[in-house]
């Protein structure tokens, strides 16, 4: 008899006998595997945490007892057991369930979790809030061992030990975050006990009865306690032992089928920006022994795995520790090296202070490479890289560049490494535009923009990054209606090519700026500031991400919603145009 259809919430789970829970685990794995292989998304962590999730909801009465997850892609079984079974097939689809924990989705999602290392801090805050409000109930932080490499987790452990509250920390230890974990935290008992925690374990994280016993024992402590559970990432996924990293995130079945068909019937697709970055960096390292590479637990996601293979002595994976990664790079730069730090745009936000104080203020030659800049799709608002222009553009001494395509990325990376100053580069997730890789990489003229189209002054579009190609397509369409236009590829978001921009802004009837970034403080704001400084008063509109968090969904669809596609460019021109040639696109 199937149990899952009768479980509408944790209270239904607790009605079952302990011996029936193994069947619930089997049904959960079957549903998670089928859904994620179809929709795409995080799989390995979710499959490995199934028994742990069942035991937690069997022992604790969520939401009266607060369960805080870290990171959120452990939480698929949690979603199913807390009333979202019937909608689970919508996970990561536009308008459907989030792939992470989300407070607006369920009262059982106590704290949103997209980034790592947050659960102990949040849970301790919840514990104190409940104490002050005289509310009853347990507080449980379930943290993956990869998240334990982040400094914030240790700050929270230190504070929790000092406060000595009855907080339960469950360490889900599978030996991996995305790649195999790194660092000195391999024997955790002494670590936790030195911080004032009692220690229970290690417990077999796939033995529900053993987990239940450990959790029931943990509930008897009136001081902080750690339950150390040993799990296997991807448990229940066929052939996972052969390549566990492959199953951290899987593509949608539709995309995989399309990719297979394309491989059989058409020429190879364009390489990804990540691949081009990795190849160019390896070439630079082969020529220059000063080049070193640093990542924060993402050697595969950032493309640095190939660098690690070729130059193991010059490669550093520091764990989920973005702040440390940046300051570590600054220290290397002090000794004459040219460190390249590869961190996703959304994760670099955590190291803002280090970029400012440790790199920019000391004008050290650190190159910061931000993959996944702009809208990233199904991972949603925790992962969209749409704030980096705003939070980096304000920093003195830091140059900020955005390539229009994969070929320009090669030249920009070399420019950054060779210039001897702080530089940040941003590029989007996924494949390039198919640009030809013309000759060896070479340094670009510093601060120079690129004039891509000059066929009239009715419209000027100044674009940053690959959205340049949307601008070119829009201007081609407008040309059929007699609109003369100019397109400039900014290349340098900071410093701007003031001479070129001002020359064309001064004579354009309508000016549009285009960026895959939040409008507040973004590239368009930089152009407006330039106009103010130069006394220019153009008819200008900024196109970019509005002042809201963008949900998860298809990248093309989300860009349309944000007004970043060809049709939106044409529409905005029509709104600002004062001539009789108001344009629409059928």
N, C-alpha and C positions, 0 to 999 in steps of 0.2 A: 504494500500500500504506500502510495506517495504521501509524504508529509508536507512538502513545501506548499501545495495549493491551499492548505488549511491554516497556514501561518500568515496572519494579517499584521502581526506585530510581535514584539518580544514576549508579551504575556502568553501568546499561543505557544511559543517555543518552550516556555517554562512549564507548560502542562504535560509535556512529553516525559517519558522515562529516560533516564540517562542512557540506557542501552539503545534507544531509538535515535540518538543524535548522530551516530555514524552514518545512518541513512540520509539524514538531513544534509550532512557534509557532502555526501555523494551527489545529491540532487543539486545542491548549490554549485558545486564544481561543474556539473553538466550544463547548467543554465549560464554560468559565467563564461565558460569556454565557448559555447555555441554563440552567445551574444557578441562577445568581444572579437571572435574570429570573423563575424559578419560585419560588425560596425567599425572595428578597429579600436585601438586604445591600449591602455595599460593592462597587462595580463598577469605577468609573473608574480608581482607582489600580491595581487588580489587572490590568486590561487593558493599562494603559500600561507595566507592568513585565515583560511576558512575555519579550521577547527578553533583557532584562537578567538575568532569572532563569535562562533556559536557558544563557546564556554563563557565568554564575557557577558553575552546577553542572557545566558542561562543563570549566571550567578548575580548579576547586577540588574536593577530594575530601571532601565533607561525609560524616560528621561529624568526620573527622580534621582537616580544615580547618574552622574555626568561621565560620559565616556568621550575622551578627546583623542582623535587619531592623528598620526604623524608618520608618513605623509598620506595624503588623501587617497592615493591609488591603492592603498590597502583596503579601502572601504566598500568594495563592491558587494561582498556578502552582507555587510552591515546595511547597505541600502535595501537589499532584498528582504532582510529580516525585519526591517522597520517600515513596512507598508508600501514599498515601491516595487514589489515583484511584478505587478501588472504593467508597469511603465518602464521596467528595466530595459526592454528592447529598444527604447528611445535614447539610451545613454550615448552621449557625445554627438548626437544628431541635433541639428538646429531646432530649437524649441523644445528639446527633450531634456532628460536628466543630465546634470553635470557629471563629468568624469571624476570629480573630486568632491569633498565634503562641502556643503553649502547651507548656511543657516536658514536661508529663505525657502529651502526645499523641504525641511523636516525639523520638527522639534527635537528629534534625536541627533541631529547634526549640531552638536554643541558649539563647535568652533570650526570655521572654514579652514581648509587645509589644501593648499596648492604647492607651497614651498615647504622645505624641510626644517626640522629642528625647532619647531614652535610649540609642540604639545606640552612639554613640561612647564614652560613659562605660563601658557594659557591655563593649564589645569591648576597650577598653583594659585593663579589669580582667581579662578573659579572657586577653589577651596576656601580662600580667604573671604571672598564675597559671600559664600554660603555661611561661613562662621559669623561674619558681621551681621548677616540677616537672620541668624539663628535658624537656618534651614537644615534639615536632616538629609542624609544621603552620603554615599561614597563618591569620590572623584578618582577617575582612572585615566592615566595618560598611556596610550599604546604607541610606542615609538619604534620605528624601524632602526636597526643598528647602523644603517648608513646615515640616518639623521643624527645619530649620536656623534658623528664626526664634526658637526657644526658647533662653533663656540657658544652660540646662544643656549644650546642644551646644557652645557657645563655651567653657564651663568645661573641657569634655573636650578640645576642640581645643588649648587652651592647655596643658593637662597633658600631652597626647600629644606635642606639639612639644617640651616640655621633657625628657620621658623619652627621646625620639628612638628609639622602638622601631619594628620593621618592621610597622606597622599599615597596612592598606589601607582607606581610606574611599571608598565609591562614592556620589557625589552624584547622585541621580535627580532631575534638574531638568526639571520640566514646567511651571514658572511658576505652579503652583497648589498649595494644600493642599486645602482644600474650596472656598474662594473664591479669587480671584486673590491671590497673595502680596503682602505689603506690606513696606516697610522698605528700608533702604539697601543690602542685600546683593544687588546686581545684577551686579557684576563680580567674581566670586569668586577669580580666580587670585591677585591681589595679596594678598587676605585670607589665603589658605591659605599662600602662600609666606612671608608675614610671621610666621606662627606655626610655621614650621619644617617645613612639608610640601612635598614635591615635588608637581608638578602635571602631570597628563596629560589632554589634552582641549582643547576639548570633543569628545566622541565622539557619533556618531549612535546613540542608545539603541535604535534599531530595526534596526540593522545588526549581526547576530550576529557576523560575521567581524571587523568593526572592534572590537567589544567584546572578543572573544577575544584579539585582538592587544594591546589595552590592558591586559587583566587579566594576560596572560603577561608583559608588560613590567613591570607593577606588582610581580609576584612576585620580580623581580630586585633590588628596592630593599631595603636593610637599614635604611632610615629611613622615617618616615611618608610616605605618598603618597596623593593624592586623584586618583580617576578621575572626571572630570566628564562624565556622560552626559545628553544632551538627549533627552527623551522627550515624548510627547503623551498627556496623561491621557485615558483612554477610547479609546485606539487600537483600532480594529476594531468599535466600537459604532456601529450605523447612526445617522446624523444627529447624532453627538455634537458636531460643531463648532457646531451651532445653539444648543446649551445644555449646555456641559460640566458645569455645577454640578448639573444635573438627574440626571446619572448618577453622582454621587459615591456616593449610596446610593439604591437603588431598592426600592419596596415589593414584597412577594410578589405573584405573579400572582393568587393567590386573593383577596388583599385588594384588589388593583386592580379585579378583576372585580366583587367585592361592592360596592365604592365606586361603580363605574359603574352597576350595577343600582340601587343606592339613589338615585343622583342622578336616574335616570329615573323611578323609581316612588314615591319617598317624599319627604317634606319634607327640606330640608337638615339634615345632622347638626349636632351642637353644635360651635361653634368650638373650636379648641385653646386651651389655656392660653397657649401662646406667642403666638397671635394676639391674645388679649385683653390680654396684657401689652404687646405692641407698640402697640396702639391706645391704651391708657390712657396709656402713656408719651408718645406723640406729643401727646395732648391736654394732658398736664401741661406739656410743653415749649412748646406754643403759648401757654399762659397765663403761664409762668414762664421768663424768659430765662436763669435760673441753671441749668436742667436740662441736663445733658450726658450722653451715653451712650457706654459703653466696652465693647468685646468683645475676646476673645482669639481671633481668626481664625474667628469663628463668626457673622457678621452674618445669615446666613440661618437657621441652626439656632436662634439665640436670638430670632429675630423682629426684630432691629434693622435689617434691610435697609430696611424702610419708614421708620424714623427717619433712616437715612442719606440716603434720597431727599429727605425733607422738610427736614432740618436738617443739611446736609453740613458746615457750619462748626462744629457741636457734636457731631459723631460721630467716634469714634476706634476703628479696628481696629489693635491693637498687635501682631498676629501671635500665634503660639503662645507666649505669654509671660504666663502668669497672674499670676506674682509682680509683674512690672512693671505689669500692668493695675491691680492693687489699689493699689500705692504711687503710681502716676500719678494715680489717682482721689483719693488722699489729698492730693496736691499741689494739685489743682484745688479741693478743699474748703477748703484753707488760704486760697485767694484768694476765698472767698465763693460758690463754685458748689455745686450739688447733684448730684454725679456719681452715675450709676446704672451699676453694673458687672454685666453679664450674662454669667455663666459657668456651665456645667453643674456640678451638684453634685460629680460625681466629679473634675472638673478643678480645682475650687476647692481641693481638698485640697493642691494644690501650693503654694498661697499662704497657708497657715495662718499662718506667721510674719509675713507682711505684714499680714494682717487683725488680728493681735494687736498688733504693735508700731506699725504705721504708721497704723492706723485707730482701734482701740479704746483703746489707751493714751493717744492724744491726743484722744479723744472727738470725732472728726471726722464730719460728717454725710455719710457715704458709704452708699449703699443697694446691697447686694449681692443680686442676683437669681439664684437657683439653679433653672434649668430641669432637667428629668430627675431630680428628687429621687425617691427610692424605687426600686422594682424597674422596670427599663426593658425587660426582655425579651430579645430575641435577641442583643444585644451582650454580655450576660453580666457576669461579676464585675468586669471592668475598668471597666465603665460603670454598674453599678447605683449609684444615689446614696443609699446606705443608711447613711452614716457622718456626714453633716453635722451632725445634731443633737448627736451625741456630741462632735465636735471643735469645735463653735461654742458650745454651751451653757455651756462652762466659762469663756468669756471675759468678764471684767467689762466693763460698759458696752454690750455688744452685745445688742440685742433680736432675738428670733428668732420669726418668724410663719409660719403655715401656713394658707392659705385652704382652706375646705371645698369651694369650687366657683369657677367662673370669675367670678361676680359678686362674690364676696368678695375675689378677687384684685384687682379694680379698686380697691376701697376700701382694701385693705392697702397697695397700692403708693403711693397718695396719702398715706396715713398715714405711711409710711416717709419719703417725700420731704419732707414738711412738718414732721416732728418735730424736726429739727435735731440728730440724734444717729446713731450707727452702728446700722444695721438690716440684718438678713438675712431674705430671704423664700425659701421653698422651695415648689415645686409639681411635679406629676408630668408625665411625657411624655404627649402625645396629647390627645384631645378632652376637653372638660369634661363635666359631668354633664347639661348642658342647662338650667342655671339661667337664669331670666329676668334680664336686666340692668335692674335697677330704678333709673331716674333716673340723674343724673350721679354720678360717683364722689365720695365724701365721706370725711373722716377718721373712723376708728373711735375709740371711747373707749379711751384708752391702758390696756393691760393687761387689758382686759375679755374674759372668756369669754362664750359664748352658750349659754343653756339652750334646747335644742331640743325636749325631750320631758320631761314630768314627770307620770308616772302611777303612781308607787309607788316603794317603797324596797327591793324584793327585789333589784334589780340596778341598779347605777350604772355606766354606760360613759362614760369620758372619752377622747375621741378627738382626734387631731391630723390635720388635712388631710382629703382626700376620703374617707378610711376612715370618717368620720362617717356616711356613707350606708350602709355595711355594718352599722354599729352600729344605725342606725334600723331597717333591714330585719330584723335579728335580734330586736330588741325587739318589733317588730310580730308576728313569729312567736311569740315567747314570750307575748305578751299573749293569744293564743288558748288558751293553756294556763294562764291565770290568773296569770301572773307580772307584777307591777307593776315598771316600770322607768323610769329617768331617763337621758337622754343629754345630755352637755355637749360642745359644740364648743370646744376649748381656745382656738382662734384664736392666742393668745400662748403659745408654748412657753416663752418667757422674755421678760418676767416673767410668772409664773403669776398667775391671778386667785385669790389665796389665799383670800379671803373666801368666794367662791361655791363653790370646790372643797371647802374644809373643811366648810362647812355641809352639803353633800350626802354627803361621805364619812363624816361622823360618824354619820349615821342609816341608811346603806345596809347591807344584809346582806352583799352581795357587791359588790366593786369590780373592774372591768376597765379597764385602760388599753390603748389601741390606737394603733399607730404603724407607718408604713412605713419603718422605720429600725432599725438594730442596737439590740438591747435594752441592751447594755452602755453605760451612760452616756447613755441616750436619754431620751425624754419620760417613760416610765414610771418611770425612776429619779428624775427630777425630782419626780414626784408622791410617790414613797416618801420622798424627802428632806423634802418639805413635811410629810408625816405625822409623820416623826420630830421635826421642829422643833416641831410643834403637839401632840405627845404623843398622836397618833391611832394606833390599832392595827387597821386594817381587815383584813378577809379579802380580800386583793387579789392579783390576778395580772396580770402585764404580758404583753401580746401584741405581738409585733414580730418582727424578723429574729433568728434564733438565732445563736449564736456560731460561725458558719461562713461561708464564701464561697458565695453563692447562684449556681448555674450559670446558663447561658443557657437560654431557653425561653419559652413563652407566659406573658404576665404573669399572667393569671387562674390558670393552673395553678401557677405559682410562688407566688402569694399563698396558694393553698390549701395547698401544701406547708409554708408558713411559718405556717399557722394564722391567716391574716388575712382570712378570708371569713366570711359570715354563719353557716354551719354550725359553724365553729370557735368563734365567739363563744358560740353556744348550748351547744356541748359543754363549753367551759371553765366556763360558768355551772353546768352540771349537775354538774361535778366538785367545785365549791366549795359547792354548795347543801346545806344541812343539813336542809332540810325534806323532806317526802315528795314534793315536786313536782320530782323529777329529770326533766329534759326531754331528749328526743331529737327529731331532725328527720328524718322519713321522706323 
